Amino acid sequence: MTGITTHEEAVNKLCEGDYDLILTDIKSDVDLEIQFIQQVKRIKKNIPIIALTSYPDIINSNMLKPFEIDYLFIKPLDLAVL
């Protein structure tokens, strides 16, 4: 799903195709990101989700655990770690 810039686009593409992984950036509007993650899980329950964030003071893996995020990485991220 390269080049996708909105959640709506991502959900539409997910419905149309077969994807193995979701990589999403969680910005300061956590509620909006959570809604997107919930939509993804309704469409493809078992798809792994990796989240990235630059806001470790607001967003942490414990708060995302109920939403079945597989990994949360803090930016800047060394791509070798990913």
Buried (B, 14 or more C-beta within 10 A) or exposed (E): EEEBEEBEEBBEEBEEEEBEEBEBEBBEEBEEBBEBBEBBBEEBEEBEBBBBBBEEEEBEBEEBEEBBBEBBBEEEEEEEEE
